[in-house]
Amino acid sequence: MSADSYPRNLGFSATYNFRDVGGYTGLDGRTVRWRRLFPADALHRLGDDDDFAFAALGVRTVIDLRRGFEIERYGRVAERYGIDYRNLVLEHVDWEKVDH
C-alpha cells in the first residue's frame, strides 16, 4: 500500500480525532513514517467493534498526557490491548483558577 492511500483520519466508533501524522516533515527535515504516530483523544472509548482495526495498527505504546483525576474520571485505554501505557503529565493551566 502506498503512503498516498492511507487515510489521515481514522474513524473509530467513539474516539475523537484519531489521526495519522505520517507524511509530515519534522523540524529536522525528516518525514514521519505513516502508521507510526497517532495523536488521539478518548482511547477509553474504544469499543468491541474497534478491536480488530485498532490491533491492526500495531500500536505498542500509549502516552497519556492527562492529569490523574482526568484518568480516574474518564478511564484509560483498555488493558486488554496489552499496550505499554505511560502517563506523562505535562504542566497544565488550571483555567478554573485563572482570574478573568
PLY file of the C-alpha trace (Angstrom):
ply
format ascii 1.0
element vertex 100
property float x
property float y
property float z
element edge 99
property int vertex1
property int vertex2
end_header
0.00 0.00 0.00
1.44 3.35 -0.94
1.58 6.17 1.58
-0.85 8.18 -0.56
-3.57 5.60 0.00
-3.51 5.86 3.80
-6.29 7.97 5.27
-5.17 10.78 7.59
-8.21 10.49 9.90
-9.02 7.07 11.31
-12.61 6.60 12.29
-13.36 4.53 15.33
-16.80 4.13 16.86
-16.46 6.68 19.66
-12.95 8.11 19.85
-12.20 11.68 18.90
-9.66 13.00 16.44
-7.70 9.76 15.97
-5.32 10.59 13.14
-2.07 9.58 11.49
0.71 12.18 11.39
2.67 10.21 8.80
3.96 12.18 5.85
4.57 15.40 7.76
8.08 16.84 7.84
9.70 17.24 11.25
11.93 20.09 12.39
15.00 18.09 11.42
13.75 17.71 7.84
12.92 14.02 8.11
9.44 12.77 7.27
7.33 10.96 9.87
6.60 7.42 8.70
2.98 6.50 8.09
1.28 4.31 10.70
3.82 5.16 13.43
2.41 8.13 15.38
-1.26 8.66 16.19
-2.46 11.57 18.29
-5.92 10.79 19.61
-8.48 11.55 22.26
-10.77 9.29 24.28
-8.99 5.96 23.84
-11.02 4.73 26.79
-13.98 4.75 24.39
-12.54 2.14 22.02
-15.28 -0.44 21.83
-15.50 -4.09 20.90
-16.26 -3.07 17.31
-12.90 -1.28 17.19
-10.70 -4.13 18.44
-9.64 -5.53 15.07
-8.93 -2.15 13.43
-7.05 -0.84 16.47
-4.97 -4.02 16.79
-4.17 -3.87 13.06
-2.43 -0.51 13.57
0.18 -2.22 15.74
0.10 0.40 18.49
2.64 -0.63 21.13
2.75 2.39 23.44
0.17 4.92 24.60
1.41 8.14 26.17
-1.40 9.73 28.14
-0.79 13.43 28.87
-3.79 13.91 31.15
-3.74 14.52 34.88
-4.61 11.74 37.32
-8.10 12.99 38.12
-8.95 13.02 34.39
-7.90 9.40 34.03
-9.89 8.47 37.14
-12.95 10.28 35.79
-12.84 9.10 32.18
-10.66 6.00 32.15
-7.72 4.96 30.01
-7.08 2.71 27.04
-8.21 -0.81 27.91
-5.59 -3.16 29.34
-6.88 -5.93 27.06
-4.79 -4.43 24.24
-1.56 -5.28 26.06
-0.09 -1.87 25.32
2.76 -0.21 27.20
0.80 2.57 28.93
2.60 5.70 30.15
1.00 8.63 31.97
3.31 11.62 31.47
1.63 14.64 32.98
2.52 17.97 31.45
2.20 21.26 33.26
-1.42 22.32 32.83
-3.08 25.66 33.32
-5.99 25.25 35.70
-8.41 27.56 33.91
-10.86 27.48 36.80
-8.32 29.29 38.98
-7.28 31.95 36.45
-8.64 35.46 37.08
-10.93 36.55 34.27
0 1
1 2
2 3
3 4
4 5
5 6
6 7
7 8
8 9
9 10
10 11
11 12
12 13
13 14
14 15
15 16
16 17
17 18
18 19
19 20
20 21
21 22
22 23
23 24
24 25
25 26
26 27
27 28
28 29
29 30
30 31
31 32
32 33
33 34
34 35
35 36
36 37
37 38
38 39
39 40
40 41
41 42
42 43
43 44
44 45
45 46
46 47
47 48
48 49
49 50
50 51
51 52
52 53
53 54
54 55
55 56
56 57
57 58
58 59
59 60
60 61
61 62
62 63
63 64
64 65
65 66
66 67
67 68
68 69
69 70
70 71
71 72
72 73
73 74
74 75
75 76
76 77
77 78
78 79
79 80
80 81
81 82
82 83
83 84
84 85
85 86
86 87
87 88
88 89
89 90
90 91
91 92
92 93
93 94
94 95
95 96
96 97
97 98
98 99
